[in-house]
Amino acid sequence: MAEAHQAVAFQFTVTPDGIDLQLSREVLKHIYLSGVTSWKKRAIRFKNGVLTGVYPASPSSWLIVVIAIMSTMYARIDPSMGMIDRIKTSLPVSEFMTVQTQTVLSAILFATGLWLSFIFLLRYILKALLSYHGWIFESHGKMSFSTKVWLSLVKLLSGRRPLLYSFQASLPHLPVPSIDDTINRYLESVRPLLDDEQYKQMESVANDFKKDPAPKLQKHLKLKSWWATNYVSDWWEEYIYLRGRDPIMVNSNFYTMDLLYVIPTHRQASRAANVVHAMLQYRRKLERGELTPKNFLSCPLFSLCQLRALGIVPMCSFQYERMFNTTRIPGIETDFVQHLKDRKHLVVYHRGRFFKVWLYYGGRHLLPSELELQFQRILDDKSEPQPGEIKLPSLTAGNRVPWARARLKYFNEGVNRASLEAIETAAFFLTLDDETHGYDPENIRSLDLYAKSLLHGKCYDRWFDKSFTLIVYKNGKIGVNTEHSWADSPIIGHMWEYVLATDCFHLGYTAEGHCKGDINKSLAPPTRLQWDIPKACQVIIEGSYMIAKGIADDVDFHGCLFNEFGKSLIKKCRTSPDAFIQLALQLAHYRDKGEFCLTYESSMTRMFREGRTETVRSCTCESTAFVKAMEDERTTNEQRLALFKKAADKHQNMYRLAMTGAGIDRHLFCLYIVSKVMDIDSPFLKQVLSEPWRLSTSQTPQQQLNLIDIQKFPKYVGAGGGFGPVADDGYGVSYIIVGEDLITFHISSKFSSPETDSFRFGQNIRQAMLDIRALFNPKEKKM
């Protein structure tokens, strides 16, 4: 076999004269180049590690401090107030350590200590500055003098070219809200959902909790906040994600779509090659820490003045660390996240077969044309799947315990272990899908089917445990299915935006749709992974598949493109686009079901170290008053508009509180965990954490990197992404505000619920958006 010959660097034969070595110069050349690349990578990481470690100072500033101290000594001035002399007396005297050498070394040590103290002082000051959040609560279009001073100081201390992890040591810790504030906000959030008697009962239970055991639980939680980097994130990952024993397909994983209107090439292998190469470029920048740490510049919640502040406020970057080379490993009681470094291969799934593809050649990434050749070889491969191989990935789609037991019993030795290890240690997972998907204006169901395919596929053609699975369809359309425990959607969205821009505007394609560059046919072809799956394991695989198929078949999806107006017009109405949409969702839900419900909107807390998300409870007294007014024909437009503005202001304030660590749900969640650890029974916490979210919403961030000029290329807009329904009788709604005149809604529910219908809810959302827009008269449109 050709690949076998290329895999060995030398051959030898035993002769009467001894051993005759025959070295392969070509292979040795590749080994040499790989070593050079490896050392270069280490050198770059070391350099960037030093730059990050001394930030916001720089290594050159150390030299400046040393020169300054040495200069003062030659001028017979002692800035150390005797410390240099004390250091000098503690140094040993020898023939190699003269008095002059002692003096110079003492000055260098003092200068280094002074420099390090200066770095810690700068970090402390920057952390104190970043703990200020007054800017986020200021009125639209206004900026106070104190905020202007704060902004200038943050800019001054932030340095000129921060790396991805430069700000990590300067980010403040997530504060623990007071018990009184959290309970008061909670009671306010449930007031519109309870009648008077129910509310009095809840108020009584909450007040009892406030007296005891809340103070005891709060004390332990504060102790954790002082000790841990973040008092929420580790428990959130463990208890919300990793300890869940239900299938993660649909229930946890989420998806991200391709460009809405454009397919750069219809050649499946070519598109896969360019996208994989772009991902490898992104991974290299990520590993070197060369990405910018600043995000959310396009957040539609804020005014221009607030965006100016948010543009310099660093966001926590810890979630990026596990984007690649990461797999969720199943366990009996809990899963764990396995993250590795320097993975040099990926695993490809096509028509029931698994292939291992090396990503490096001669110490460099494979070029797009080389990757295209490898993927085309897989597409042209006519071999049949081995017994049990086709539906093997469905183990990751079913319940966690059977998968964990099967992994221990059937994949712990031999070829099964080697093949599973290849999948779990791969950079990521790639599916070359044999279906055709994408948005088709002439097919009203095209976006729905596209979404369902990305979310669950056939239940056996995505490896749902990988950090993400890249899906490339037969027509060149692509998408991503992401495992949720390691990160949230803005993180994968950041990478996705880079990949799409690089694919379309930097790598490009030939006129025939192939990748650019020469074809290297000497590459060893991809390797088939081998399996020996016994009948008993095949039964478990089939059981997992049937469970997953039941879940997938029950998912009702609808993709709604709202292009009647968008962000531009909403902002002219002096309203936050996010608040506008959330109120439209409240109105649509009331029309759909005839009642209000507990509503979840995801907000980020990445202004704090290792921050993830917080919940915004969008159903408020103000929003319900507005919705009732909209449905009451006796109410005038002026009254409705006044109630709308009041509800929008309330929503914005709640979102800002959540972003700044003053939310409700993460605090109550952590108090509940403490109560379980301390074996304390709390009826209040039990009731709070058992309440169903029948309307779960999330906004997908757009243009985090601003790599695609939407004004210049209006067709190159993303379609966003979505997730499955959270409650059996509820809706999941993800939306993305695209450019100035398009909002895309991804709506999910369950066919098994007689109360829900995703298409109907989409129509209600569209009508609610139009009805709210009609409240603003022509005079207000020009504002």
C-alpha positions in Angstrom: 0.0 0.0 0.0 1.3 3.5 -0.9 0.4 5.0 2.5 2.4 2.2 4.3 5.5 3.1 2.4 5.1 6.8 3.1 4.5 6.1 6.8 8.0 4.7 7.4 11.1 6.8 7.5 13.5 4.0 7.0 13.9 0.3 6.0 16.6 -2.1 7.0 17.9 -5.5 6.0 20.2 -7.9 7.9 23.3 -9.0 5.8 26.4 -10.9 6.6 28.2 -7.5 6.8 25.7 -6.2 9.3 22.5 -4.1 9.2 21.9 -2.1 6.0 19.8 1.0 6.7 17.9 2.6 3.8 16.7 6.0 4.8 13.8 7.8 3.0 14.9 11.3 2.4 11.4 12.5 1.6 10.0 11.2 4.9 12.9 12.5 6.9 12.4 15.9 5.3 8.8 15.9 6.5 9.9 14.9 9.9 12.4 17.7 10.0 9.8 20.2 8.8 7.3 19.0 11.4 9.9 19.5 14.1 10.7 23.0 12.9 7.0 23.9 12.8 6.5 22.5 16.3 9.4 24.5 17.7 8.1 27.7 15.9 4.7 27.1 17.5 6.2 26.7 20.9 8.3 29.9 20.5 5.3 31.9 19.4 3.2 30.5 22.3 6.0 31.4 24.7 6.3 34.9 23.3 2.5 35.5 23.5 2.4 33.9 26.9 5.0 36.4 28.1 3.1 39.3 26.5 -0.1 38.1 28.1 1.6 37.5 31.5 3.0 41.0 31.8 -0.1 42.8 30.4 -1.0 45.7 30.5 2.8 46.4 30.6 5.2 45.1 28.0 8.5 43.4 28.1 10.2 46.5 26.8 8.9 48.5 29.7 11.1 46.2 32.0 14.2 47.5 30.1 13.1 51.1 30.5 12.7 50.6 34.3 16.1 48.9 34.5 17.8 51.7 32.5 16.0 54.4 34.6 17.2 52.8 37.9 20.8 52.3 36.6 20.8 55.9 35.4 19.8 57.2 38.9 22.6 55.1 40.5 25.2 56.7 38.2 23.8 60.0 39.2 24.3 59.0 42.8 20.6 59.0 43.6 19.1 56.1 45.4 15.4 55.8 44.4 15.2 52.5 46.3 15.7 54.2 49.7 18.4 51.7 50.7 16.7 48.5 49.3 19.4 48.1 46.6 22.1 48.1 49.3 20.2 45.5 51.4 19.9 43.3 48.3 23.6 43.7 47.6 24.6 42.6 51.1 22.5 39.4 50.7 24.3 38.4 47.5 27.4 36.1 47.8 30.9 37.4 47.2 33.1 35.4 44.9 35.7 35.8 42.1 32.7 35.7 39.6 30.7 38.2 41.7 32.7 41.4 42.1 31.4 44.4 44.0 30.4 46.2 40.8 28.6 43.1 39.5 26.8 42.9 42.8 25.7 46.5 42.5 24.4 46.0 38.9 22.6 42.8 39.8 21.0 44.3 42.9 19.8 47.3 40.8 18.4 44.9 38.2 16.6 42.8 40.8 15.1 45.9 42.4 14.1 47.3 39.0 12.4 43.9 38.2 10.6 43.9 41.6 9.5 47.5 41.0 8.3 46.6 37.5 6.3 43.6 38.7 4.7 45.7 41.4 3.8 48.3 38.8 2.1 45.5 36.7 0.1 44.3 39.7 -0.9 47.9 40.5 -2.0 48.5 36.9 -4.1 45.3 37.0 -5.7 46.2 40.3 -6.6 49.6 39.0 -7.9 48.2 35.7 -10.0 45.6 37.6 -11.4 48.3 39.8 -12.3 50.3 36.7 -13.9 47.4 35.0 -16.0 46.8 38.0 -17.8 50.1 37.3 -21.0 49.6 35.3 -22.6 52.9 35.6 -22.1 53.6 31.9 -24.5 50.8 31.0 -27.4 52.4 32.8 -27.1 55.9 31.4 -29.8 57.5 29.3 -30.0 57.0 25.6 -27.5 59.3 23.8 -26.0 60.7 27.0 -22.7 60.2 28.7 -21.9 61.6 32.1 -18.6 63.3 33.0 -17.7 60.4 35.3 -18.2 57.9 32.5 -16.1 59.9 30.2 -13.3 60.0 32.7 -13.7 56.2 33.3 -13.7 55.6 29.5 -10.4 57.5 29.1 -8.7 55.7 32.0 -9.8 52.3 30.7 -8.4 53.2 27.2 -5.2 54.4 28.8 -4.6 51.2 30.8 -5.9 48.8 28.1 -2.7 49.0 26.1 -2.4 49.2 22.3 -2.6 45.6 21.0 -4.1 43.2 23.6 -4.1 39.5 22.8 -7.0 37.2 23.4 -6.2 36.4 27.0 -4.5 39.7 27.9 -7.3 40.9 30.1 -8.1 37.7 32.0 -6.2 38.6 35.1 -7.8 42.1 35.1 -11.4 41.1 34.8 -13.5 41.4 38.0 -15.1 38.5 39.7 -18.9 38.0 39.4 -20.5 39.6 42.5 -23.0 37.7 44.6 -26.2 39.7 44.8 -27.9 40.3 48.2 -30.6 37.9 49.3 -33.1 40.8 49.6 -32.4 42.1 46.1 -32.7 38.7 44.5 -36.0 37.7 46.3 -37.6 41.1 45.6 -36.7 40.8 41.9 -38.0 37.2 41.8 -41.3 38.2 43.4 -41.6 41.0 40.9 -41.0 38.7 38.0 -43.7 36.2 39.0 -46.3 38.7 39.9 -48.0 38.9 36.5 -48.2 35.1 36.4 -49.9 34.5 39.7 -53.3 35.6 41.0 -53.6 37.4 44.3 -53.9 34.3 46.5 -51.0 32.5 44.7 -48.8 35.5 45.0 -49.5 35.9 48.7 -48.6 32.3 49.2 -45.4 32.7 47.2 -44.5 35.9 49.1 -44.9 34.0 52.4 -42.7 31.1 51.3 -40.1 33.6 50.0 -40.1 35.6 53.3 -39.7 32.4 55.3 -36.7 31.5 53.1 -35.2 34.9 53.6 -35.2 34.4 57.3 -33.9 30.9 57.3 -31.9 29.2 55.7 -31.0 32.0 53.2 -28.4 33.8 55.4 -26.6 30.5 56.0 -26.6 29.5 52.3 -25.5 33.0 51.3 -22.6 33.0 53.7 -21.2 29.8 52.1 -21.9 31.1 48.6 -19.9 34.3 49.4 -17.1 32.2 50.7 -17.0 30.3 47.4 -17.0 33.6 45.4 -13.9 34.7 47.3 -12.1 31.4 46.6 -13.3 30.5 43.1 -12.8 32.4 39.9 -16.5 32.5 39.3 -19.1 31.3 41.8 -21.5 30.1 39.1 -19.7 28.7 36.0 -18.3 25.4 37.3 -21.6 24.4 39.0 -23.5 25.5 35.9 -21.4 23.4 33.6 -21.6 20.4 35.9 -25.2 20.4 37.1 -27.0 21.9 34.1 -25.0 20.1 31.4 -22.7 17.3 32.4 -24.9 15.6 35.0 -27.9 15.5 32.8 -28.7 11.9 31.8 -31.2 12.7 29.0 -30.2 12.9 25.4 -28.2 16.0 24.5 -29.4 15.9 20.9 -32.2 18.5 20.6 -32.3 19.0 24.4 -28.9 20.7 24.7 -27.0 21.0 21.4 -27.7 23.9 19.2 -27.0 24.7 15.5 -25.7 27.5 13.3 -26.6 28.0 9.7 -24.6 29.0 6.6 -25.0 32.3 4.7 -28.7 32.8 3.9 -28.7 33.6 0.2 -25.2 32.6 -1.1 -23.5 29.2 -1.8 -19.9 30.0 -2.9 -19.6 26.7 -4.7 -21.9 23.7 -5.2 -19.0 21.3 -5.1 -19.3 19.5 -1.7 -15.6 18.5 -1.4 -14.4 22.0 -2.4 -16.7 23.8 0.1 -15.6 21.4 2.9 -12.0 21.9 2.0 -12.1 25.7 2.2 -14.1 25.7 5.4 -11.8 23.2 7.1 -8.8 25.2 6.1 -10.3 28.4 7.4 -11.1 26.6 10.7 -7.5 25.5 10.9 -6.3 29.1 10.4 -8.7 30.2 13.1 -7.4 27.5 15.5 -3.9 28.6 14.9 -4.7 32.2 15.9 -6.7 30.8 18.8 -3.8 28.7 20.1 -1.4 31.6 19.8 -3.8 33.9 21.5 -3.8 36.3 18.6 -7.5 37.0 18.4 -8.9 40.2 19.8 -10.6 39.9 23.2 -13.2 42.6 22.4 -16.6 41.5 21.3 -20.3 42.5 21.1 -19.6 45.7 19.2 -22.9 45.3 17.3 -25.1 44.5 20.2 -28.5 46.1 19.4 -29.4 46.7 23.1 -27.3 49.7 23.5 -27.1 53.3 22.3 -24.1 54.6 20.3 -22.5 56.0 23.5 -22.9 52.7 25.3 -21.5 50.8 22.3 -18.5 53.1 22.4 -17.9 52.0 26.0 -18.7 48.4 25.2 -16.2 48.5 22.4 -13.3 48.9 24.8 -14.7 46.8 27.7 -12.9 43.4 27.4 -15.0 40.2 27.5 -13.8 37.0 29.2 -12.2 34.7 26.7 -11.9 31.4 28.7 -14.7 29.7 26.7 -12.5 29.8 23.5 -9.9 27.5 25.0 -12.0 24.3 24.4 -13.4 25.1 21.0 -11.2 22.6 19.2 -9.7 19.2 20.2 -12.6 18.7 22.7 -15.1 15.9 23.4 -17.7 15.3 26.0 -17.0 11.9 27.4 -20.0 10.0 28.8 -20.1 8.7 32.4 -22.6 6.7 34.5 -23.4 9.6 36.9 -21.8 12.5 35.1 -19.9 13.3 31.9 -16.7 15.2 31.7 -15.2 17.4 29.0 -11.9 16.1 27.6 -9.7 18.8 26.0 -6.4 18.0 24.3 -3.8 20.1 22.5 -2.2 19.9 19.0 -4.6 17.4 17.4 -3.5 16.9 13.8 -6.4 15.0 12.3 -10.1 15.1 11.9 -12.7 12.3 11.5 -15.1 12.4 8.5 -18.4 10.5 8.4 -19.9 9.7 5.0 -22.6 7.2 4.1 -22.1 5.2 7.3 -18.3 5.0 7.1 -15.7 6.8 9.3 -12.4 8.2 7.8 -9.4 9.6 9.5 -7.9 12.6 7.6 -4.5 14.1 8.5 -4.5 17.9 8.5 -0.7 18.4 8.2 1.8 17.7 5.5 5.5 18.6 5.8 4.9 20.6 9.0 2.2 22.8 7.5 -1.6 22.7 7.2 -3.0 20.9 4.2 -3.9 23.5 1.5 -7.5 23.8 0.4 -6.8 22.0 -2.8 -5.1 19.1 -0.9 -8.1 18.9 1.5 -10.5 18.9 -1.5 -8.6 15.9 -2.9 -8.9 14.0 0.4 -12.6 14.7 0.7 -13.3 13.8 -2.9 -11.5 10.5 -2.3 -14.0 9.8 0.6 -17.0 10.8 -1.6 -15.7 8.5 -4.4 -15.1 5.6 -2.0 -17.5 2.8 -2.8 -16.8 0.6 0.2 -19.7 -0.6 2.4 -20.1 0.1 6.1 -19.1 -2.5 8.6 -21.7 -4.2 10.8 -23.0 -1.7 13.3 -21.0 1.2 11.8 -23.8 3.1 10.1 -25.8 4.0 13.2 -22.9 4.0 15.7 -23.1 7.8 16.2 -26.6 7.4 17.5 -25.0 6.3 20.8 -24.2 10.0 21.3 -27.8 11.0 20.5 -29.5 8.7 23.0 -29.6 8.5 26.8 -26.2 9.0 28.4 -26.1 5.9 30.7 -26.4 3.2 28.0 -23.8 5.1 26.0 -21.4 5.2 29.0 -21.9 1.5 29.7 -21.4 0.5 26.1 -18.3 2.6 25.9 -16.8 0.9 28.9 -17.8 -2.6 27.7 -17.4 -2.6 24.0 -15.0 0.2 23.1 -12.2 -0.3 25.7 -9.8 -2.5 23.7 -8.8 -3.5 20.2 -9.8 -1.8 17.0 -12.9 -0.3 18.6 -10.8 1.5 21.2 -8.4 2.8 18.6 -11.2 4.0 16.3 -13.2 5.7 19.1 -10.0 7.3 20.3 -9.4 8.7 16.8 -12.9 10.3 16.9 -12.6 11.6 20.5 -9.1 13.1 20.0 -9.9 14.6 16.6 -9.7 18.4 16.1 -13.5 18.3 15.3 -16.0 16.1 13.4 -17.0 16.5 9.8 -20.1 15.0 8.2 -20.2 14.9 4.4 -24.0 14.7 4.2 -25.8 13.0 1.3 -28.8 15.4 1.5 -29.4 18.8 -0.1 -30.5 21.7 2.1 -30.6 25.5 2.3 -33.0 28.4 2.0 -35.2 28.3 -1.1 -37.5 31.3 -1.5 -39.9 29.1 -3.6 -40.1 26.4 -0.8 -41.7 27.7 2.4 -40.5 24.6 4.3 -36.9 24.8 3.1 -35.6 26.7 6.1 -37.5 24.4 8.5 -36.0 21.2 7.0 -32.5 22.8 7.0 -32.8 23.6 10.7 -34.0 20.2 11.6 -31.2 18.6 9.7 -28.6 20.7 11.5 -30.2 20.1 14.9 -30.5 16.3 14.7 -29.9 15.1 11.1 -30.8 11.4 10.8 -29.9 10.9 14.5 -26.9 8.8 13.4 -24.8 11.1 11.2 -23.5 13.6 13.7 -21.2 12.9 16.6 -23.1 15.0 19.2 -20.4 14.7 21.8 -17.7 16.6 19.8 -17.3 20.2 20.7 -18.8 20.8 17.2 -19.7 18.8 14.1 -19.3 20.6 10.8 -21.9 19.5 8.3 -21.4 19.9 4.5 -24.3 19.1 2.3 -24.3 17.7 -1.2 -25.1 21.1 -2.7 -22.3 22.9 -0.9 -24.4 24.3 1.9 -22.9 24.0 5.4 -23.8 24.3 9.1 -22.6 23.4 12.6 -24.1 21.4 15.4 -22.5 22.4 18.7 -22.3 20.6 22.1 -23.4 23.1 24.7 -21.4 22.3 27.9 -18.1 23.8 26.9 -19.4 27.2 25.6 -22.3 29.4 24.5 -23.5 30.4 21.1 -21.5 33.7 20.8 -18.2 31.8 21.0 -19.0 29.4 18.1 -20.5 32.4 16.3 -17.2 34.3 16.5 -15.4 31.4 14.8 -18.2 30.9 12.3 -18.1 34.5 11.1 -14.3 34.3 10.6 -14.7 31.0 8.7 -17.4 32.3 6.3 -15.5 35.5 5.6 -12.3 33.7 5.0 -14.0 31.1 2.8 -15.8 33.6 0.6 -13.4 36.6 0.4 -9.9 35.3 1.0 -9.6 31.7 -0.1 -12.2 31.7 -2.9 -12.8 29.2 -5.7 -11.9 28.7 -9.3 -14.4 29.4 -12.1 -15.3 25.6 -12.0 -16.0 25.8 -8.3 -12.8 24.0 -7.2 -10.4 25.2 -4.5 -7.5 27.3 -5.7 -4.0 25.9 -5.8 -2.2 22.9 -7.2 -3.3 19.3 -6.4 -0.8 17.1 -4.6 -1.7 13.6 -5.6 1.2 12.1 -3.6 -0.8 12.5 -0.4 -1.7 9.3 1.3 -5.5 8.7 1.1 -7.7 9.0 4.2 -7.8 5.9 6.4 -11.0 3.9 7.1 -11.6 3.4 10.8 -12.1 -0.2 11.6 -14.8 -1.6 14.0 -15.7 -4.9 15.5 -19.1 -4.3 17.0 -20.8 -7.4 18.5 -24.5 -8.1 18.2 -25.2 -7.1 21.8 -23.7 -3.6 21.2 -25.7 -3.3 17.9 -28.8 -3.8 20.0 -27.8 -0.9 22.3 -27.0 1.2 19.2 -30.5 0.5 17.7 -32.1 1.3 21.1 -30.3 4.7 21.2 -31.3 5.4 17.6 -35.0 4.7 18.3 -35.0 7.0 21.3 -33.2 9.7 19.3 -35.6 9.3 16.4 -38.6 9.6 18.6 -37.2 13.0 19.9 -36.3 14.2 16.4 -39.6 13.2 14.8 -41.4 15.2 17.5 -39.5 18.5 16.8 -41.7 21.0 15.0 -39.5 23.7 13.4 -40.3 26.9 11.5 -37.9 29.4 10.1 -39.4 32.9 9.7 -37.7 35.6 7.7 -39.1 38.9 8.8 -38.1 41.6 6.2 -40.9 44.1 6.5 -38.5 46.2 8.6 -35.5 45.8 10.9 -33.0 47.3 13.2 -32.8 50.6 11.3 -36.4 51.5 11.6 -36.8 50.3 15.2 -33.9 52.5 16.3 -35.6 55.5 14.6 -38.4 54.8 17.0 -35.9 55.3 19.9 -36.3 51.8 21.1 -33.9 48.9 21.7 -34.4 46.3 18.9 -34.1 43.5 21.5 -36.8 45.0 23.7 -39.0 45.6 20.6 -38.7 41.9 19.7 -39.2 40.6 23.2 -42.4 42.6 23.6 -43.5 41.3 20.2 -42.9 37.7 21.4 -45.0 38.4 24.5 -47.8 39.7 22.4 -47.5 36.8 19.9 -47.5 34.2 22.7 -50.6 35.7 24.4 -52.4 35.6 21.0 -51.2 32.0 20.5 -52.1 30.5 23.8 -54.3 33.1 25.5 -52.1 33.4 28.6 -48.7 34.6 29.8 -45.9 32.4 30.8 -42.5 32.4 32.4 -40.1 33.6 29.7 -36.4 33.0 29.5 -34.1 35.3 27.6 -30.4 34.5 27.6 -28.0 37.4 28.6 -24.2 37.2 28.8 -22.1 37.9 31.9 -18.7 37.8 30.1 -17.7 41.2 31.5 -16.7 39.0 34.5 -14.0 36.4 34.6 -15.3 33.0 33.4 -18.8 34.5 33.1 -21.3 32.7 30.9 -25.0 33.5 30.9 -27.8 34.9 33.1 -31.5 34.9 32.6 -33.6 37.9 31.8 -37.3 37.2 32.8 -39.0 39.0 29.9 -42.6 38.6 31.1 -43.0 41.5 33.4 -45.9 43.5 34.9 -45.1 46.2 32.4 -45.1 43.9 29.4 -48.3 42.2 30.3 -50.0 45.5 30.8 -48.9 46.5 27.3 -50.1 43.2 25.8 -53.5 43.5 27.4 -53.8 47.1 26.1 -53.0 45.9 22.6 -55.9 43.4 22.9 -58.3 45.9 24.4 -60.1 47.8 21.6 -61.0 50.6 24.1 -57.3 51.5 24.5 -56.0 54.3 22.4 -52.8 54.2 20.4 -51.3 56.9 22.6 -52.0 54.8 25.7 -50.6 51.7 24.1 -47.5 53.5 23.0 -46.9 54.9 26.5 -47.2 51.4 27.9 -44.9 50.0 25.2 -42.2 52.5 26.1 -42.5 51.8 29.8 -42.3 48.0 29.1 -39.3 48.5 26.8 -37.5 50.6 29.4 -38.2 47.9 32.0 -36.8 45.2 29.8 -33.6 47.1 29.0 -33.1 47.7 32.7 -33.5 44.0 33.5 -31.1 43.1 30.7 -28.5 45.4 32.0 -28.9 44.1 35.6 -28.4 40.6 34.3 -25.3 41.6 32.4 -23.8 43.3 35.5 -24.2 40.4 37.8 -27.5 41.4 39.4 -29.7 38.8 37.8 -32.1 36.4 39.6 -31.7 32.8 38.4 -28.0 32.0 38.7 -28.0 33.3 42.3 -31.0 31.1 43.2 -29.5 28.2 41.3 -26.2 28.4 43.3 -28.1 28.8 46.6 -30.0 25.6 45.7 -26.8 23.7 45.1 -25.4 24.9 48.5 -28.7 23.7 50.1 -28.3 20.3 48.5 -24.7 20.0 49.6 -25.6 21.0 53.2 -28.7 18.7 53.1 -31.1 21.6 53.8 -34.6 21.4 52.5 -36.0 24.6 51.0 -39.5 24.6 49.6 -38.9 28.0 48.1 -35.8 27.0 46.1 -37.5 23.7 45.0 -40.5 25.6 43.6 -38.3 28.2 41.9 -36.2 25.6 40.1 -39.1 23.5 39.1 -41.0 26.2 37.2 -41.1 25.5 33.5 -39.9 28.0 30.9 -42.6 27.7 28.3 -41.1 30.5 26.2 -37.3 30.2 25.9 -35.6 32.9 23.8 -32.1 33.8 22.7 -30.6 36.4 20.4 -27.8 35.2 18.1 -25.0 37.9 17.9 -24.2 39.3 14.5 -21.1 40.9 13.1 -18.8 40.3 16.1 -15.7 40.7 13.9 -17.1 43.0 11.2 -15.3 41.0 8.5 -18.2 41.1 6.0 -19.4 44.5 4.9 -23.1 43.9 4.7 -23.7 47.3 3.1 -21.4 46.4 0.2 -22.4 42.7 0.1 -26.0 42.5 1.2 -26.4 38.9 0.1 -23.6 37.7 2.4 -25.7 37.7 5.5 -25.8 34.9 8.1 -29.1 33.0 8.8 -28.3 32.6 12.5 -29.1 29.4 14.4 -31.5 27.8 16.9 -32.2 25.2 19.5 -34.9 22.7 20.5 -37.9 23.4 22.7 -37.2 23.6 26.4 -40.6 22.6 27.6 -42.9 19.9 26.2 -45.7 22.4 25.8 -43.6 25.5 25.0 -41.7 27.3 22.3 -38.0 27.8 21.7 -37.2 31.0 19.8 -33.8 32.1 18.6 -33.6 35.3 16.5 -30.8 37.2 14.7 -31.0 40.9 13.7 -29.3 40.9 10.3 -28.1 44.2 9.0 -30.7 47.0 9.0 -33.7 45.4 7.4 -33.9 41.7 8.2 -34.7 39.7 11.4 -34.7 35.9 11.2 -36.6 33.8 13.7 -35.9 30.1 14.4 -39.0 28.6 16.2 -39.1 25.2 17.7 -41.9 23.2 19.6 -43.2 19.7 19.8 -45.7 18.0 17.5 -46.9 16.0 20.5 -48.2 19.1 22.2 -51.7 20.1 21.1 -51.0 23.6 22.5 -48.2 24.5 20.1 -47.6 25.0 16.4 -44.4 26.6 15.3 -45.7 27.9 12.0 -48.7 29.4 13.7 -46.5 31.0 16.3 -44.3 32.4 13.5 -47.3 34.1 11.9 -48.3 35.5 15.3 -44.8 36.9 15.7 -44.9 38.6 12.3 -48.3 40.1 13.0 -47.2 41.3 16.5 -44.1 43.0 15.0 -46.3 44.8 12.4 -48.9 45.8 15.0 -46.3 47.3 17.4 -44.7 49.2 14.4 -48.2 50.7 13.7 -48.2 52.4 17.1 -45.6 54.9 15.9 -47.0 57.7 13.9 -45.2 59.3 10.9 -43.8 62.1 13.0 -42.1 59.6 15.3 -40.8 57.7 12.2 -38.6 60.6 11.3 -37.0 60.9 14.8 
